Each structure stands twice: as structure tokens, then as C-alpha cells.
Amino acid sequence: MTRNRDAGLQTDLDGGTVGIDAVDYIAAFAAMPSPCVLLNTEFVICEINDACLAATERTRSDLLGQDFFAAFPENANTQDADGIRNVRASFQRVLETGRSNSMWVQRYDIAVPGTPGVFQERHWSPLTVPVLGPDGAVKWIIQRVEDVTDVRDDLTGALGFYRSELDEDHGNDTDRARRFADYTALSMTTARMFADVVAEAEQLREAMSSRAVIEQAKGIIMAQRRCSADGAFAVLVQLSNDTNRKLRDVAAALVDTAPGT
């Protein structure tokens, strides 16, 4: 993927038409406030947004074209590290089901650039989202994460205070209360973020899926009418206006009825 615009980026998130070059999905992806990575079905990094670069202290040239798990290796110094195993399982589940997959808070330490073998402890709330092609198969994978390390540390400190109070008053009966408090606190933290995570990721997924269908419809029109990409898009806009239907719906109908599709 590149940051170059093309004539196909001319629909809003609902499939309606807007001015030429008014929507740049790559720029929108780059500006998303939460760390996001776009992968192909082989888990190779095809795009990464600015928030992710800031969170991982890496550069685009470091990461583009790299296998995700090679770019973000496991912290071998952590006992029972399971970040790679769990994240890979989430990616694979999305590939197999074509549905989003959310994970519980996951520890996945980040390597410190320029210092081999040194890692920063990080805890994330991950969501993995598929981007479907016109045929309904998974074409891309988006992973969106929230860094909850600081929140988790603050919660741990607060729980520590209450635990000391419980220990004085109730002795050994506090074990179950402590475990319950841990799970409840983390659940509340994750729940507050989850609605925004899902909404933002689903909007991006829908936008990219719409673009794929519109691009395929443009290709069909170009082949049939021997016209340019701009001319094909103008035909789609006219059909959308004449039938009072959203542009993506018109494009999808054209793709479904085209010979050989």
C-alpha cells in the first residue's frame, strides 16, 4: 500500500458520493488515535499508523514489509511469555471465521530500539478485525490496540492499598476478594474502551471493504466501455443518482451480475 491518492477514493463511509479526492483512506488510517497495524493474510505489515509508531518507538521503514512477529519479537526474558502465541491465534481465528476477535488484556513487551535484548513491559487491549474483499474472503487484517500499561499499574497500586486494609481486618479470607477485585477492575477498564475500539475499527473495515467493491466495479465498466477510471466512476455516480441508491450498493450489484464474477 502507498499514501498516493487515486480516483477510487471518492466515497464516504456510508457509500454516498463526495467530491473528488475528498476522502483519503490511508491518511484517515494514519490519523487514527489508537495504534493500528494493517496486515496481509500472511501477517506481513502493509501499513502502520502514526499512533503505533509512537507507541512502539519505531519508524515506518523499520516495519513495512516485515513479518509482524519478526518485527515485534517475544521477550525471552519473561517467564511463560505467551504474547506471540495468543496474538497469532487471534489472527488465525479472524482468517478462519471472517469475524472480529477481541482479546483479554495481553502482556506483549516492546523491544527498546538500539538495545538488543532489552524490552519495555507493556500490557495491551487488542482487537483484530478482518477486511473482506468483494468475494467475501479476508483480504486484510487490522489489529487495533490500546496501551493499558499505565492504567493497569495505577489499578495495581490502588488494589494494593485496599488489600492491606483487608489483610488487617480479615486475614486469610481475603484471597478470593483480591482475585475478584483484580478481574473486576481490569474488566471495567477494558469495557470503557471497548465500545470506542469496536466502532472505530468497524468504520475503517467498512470503508476499506466499500473501496474494494467500488474499485472492482470501476474495472468492469472500464473493460466494457473502454473508458478511463474517472469515466468509470462518473458512470457509477450517475447510476447511483438515477436509482437513488448508495454508490457501494450500485457497485456491489454490478460486480454480482458481471459475467465471470
N, C-alpha and C positions, 0 to 999 in steps of 0.2 A: 504494500500500500504506500501511497505518497500523499503529500499535502496539496498536490495540484488539484484545482477545481476542474470539473468538466460539465458539459451541458446537461448531464443527467441529474445533477444536484439542484433540482428545481421544484421540490415538493415539500410541504410542511409535514409535521409528524402525523397529521390526520389524513394525509394523502391529497389535500387540496393544493391548488396551484398557487405559486407565489412568483415574484419577479425573478428574472434570470440571475443566476449566481447568488441569490439571496440566502441560500442555505448551504453551508459548508460542513458536512457531517464530520470530517476529520478535524476541523477546527473546534466543533462542538465537543467531540470526544476529548480533544486535548485540554479543553477548558473545564471539564467536569471536575468538581471539587474533591471527589473521592478518588483514591488511587485505582486505576483501571489498566488492565492489560488485554490486548486483543491477540488471540492465538489462532493458528490454523488447526486442522484436525490431527496434526502430528505434534501438537503442543509447542510449535515454534512461535516465537514472539514476532508478530507482524506489525504491531503498533503499541505504543505505551504513552500514557498521558503525563502531563507535567506534574500532577499531584503524586503519581507513582515514582517519577524520577526524584522528586524532592524527598519522599518518604524513604526511599532506598539509597539515596545519595549516589545515584548512578547517572550516566549520560545515555542518550539515545544510541550513540554509536557503540556503546558497551553492550547494549541489549538487543537491538533489532537484528533479526535473523538467528538469534541464539535459541537453543532448546531451553524451555522455561526452567527445567530442573538443573541444567548446567549453569544457567545464569544466576539461579538462586539455589546454591547447594545447601545441603543439610549441615548443621553444626555438629561435627563429630565429637565435640567435647561435652555434648549434652546427653546424659543417660536416658535411654528409652526415647530418643528423638523419633517422632512419627509424622513430622510435617510433610515430607515428600510423599510418604505412603498415603496419607489421608487426602492430600490435595490431588494427587494423581487419581485416586479412587473417585473423587468428585468430578474431575474432568471426564473420566471414563463413563461415569453414570450419565452425565449430560449427553455424551456422544451416543450412548445406547438408547436413551429414552427420549431425547429431543426436548427435555424439560429442564427448568432451572433447578439448581441444587444448592441449598443453604447448609452451612456447616456450623457446628458449635464453635465457641471461641477456641482458636487454634494457635498454639505456640509455633512460630516459624521464625527463627532468628535470622538476622540480616548480616551478611559479611561486611566488615569495615573495609572500604576501598583502600588499597595500598598497604594493607597489613594482613598478609596471608595467615589464615588460621584464627583470626580474631573476629568475633561476632558480637552484635548487639542483641540483647534479648528483646524480642518483640512478640506481642500477642495480637491476633487479628480476628475480626469477624468477617468471614468470606462468603461471597455469593457468586456462584458460577452460572452463567446464562448462555443458552445457545442462540446463535443467529442462523436462521434457516434460509436455504436457497429456494428458488422457485419450485423445485421438485419436492420440497418438504424435508429434505435431508439437512443435517447440521453442516454448515459451511464454515462457520467461525465459532469461537468460544470467547466470551468476555468473562474475565474474573474481576470483580469489584470487591475491594476490601475496605474495612475501617480499622485503623490502628487504635486498639483499646488498651494499649500497654499502660498509659498513664492512669486511665480510669480504673483499671484493674489494680494498680498499685495503691491508688487512693482508697479503694474499697477494702483492700487487704489491711491497710493501716487502721481504717475505721473499725473493721471487724476485730482486729487485734485488741482494740480498746474494750469493746463490748465483751470479748472473750475473757479478758482479765477480770471484768466485773462478774461474769457468770461463774468463773472458776472459784472466786471467793465465796459466792453465795450457794453454789450447787455442786461443787466438786466434780466427781466423775460423770454426773448426769448431763454434762454439757456437750459431750461428743456429738450426739445427734443434732443438737441445736446448732453447733458450729458448722456441720456439714450442710444443714438446711439453709443457714444464713449464706454460705458460700454460693450455693446453687441459686438461691433467690436473688441475691444481689447481682450476679452475673446475668441471670435471666432478664431482670429489669433493665439492665444496661443495654443488652442486646436488643430487647424489644423496642426500646426507644428509637434505636437506629434502623430497625429492620424495615419499617414501612417506607421510609425515605429511600433506603437501598433498593428495595424491590421496584418502587415507582420509577426511579431514575434509570435503573438497568432495563426495565421493560420498555421504557420510552426509546432508549437507544436501540434495543433489539428490534422494535417495531420499525424504527426509522431505517435501519440498515436492511431489513427484510423488504420494505417497500421499495427502497432504491434498487435492490436486486431484480425485483419483478419489473419495475419500470425500465431498467436497462435492457432486460430481455425483450420486452415489448418493442422498444425502440429498434433493437436489432432486427426483429421480424419485419417491421414497417420499412426499414432501410433496404432490406433484401427484396421486399415485394415492390416497392415504389422507386427503388434506386435513388434515394434521396439522402441528404446529409443527416447527421444526428440532430441538428437543430430543426430540420424539416420534419423528422420523425416525431420529435417532441411536440411540435406545433400540431401535428395530426392528433396526437393523444389529447392535447388540451382541447382541441375542437370537439373531439368525441365526448370528452368529459362535460363540456358546456352543453352540447346538444342533447345529451341523455340525462343531464343533471345528476351525474354520479361522480364519486370521488375518483381522482386520477388513478390511484392504485387499484381500484376495483375495475376500472376500464382496462388497465394494463393486464391485470390478472385474467380477465375474461378473454383478452386477445391471446395471451400465452396458452390458455387452456384449449382454445379452439384452433390454434395454428397447426397445420399439418406437421407431423413428426414430433410433436411435443407431448 
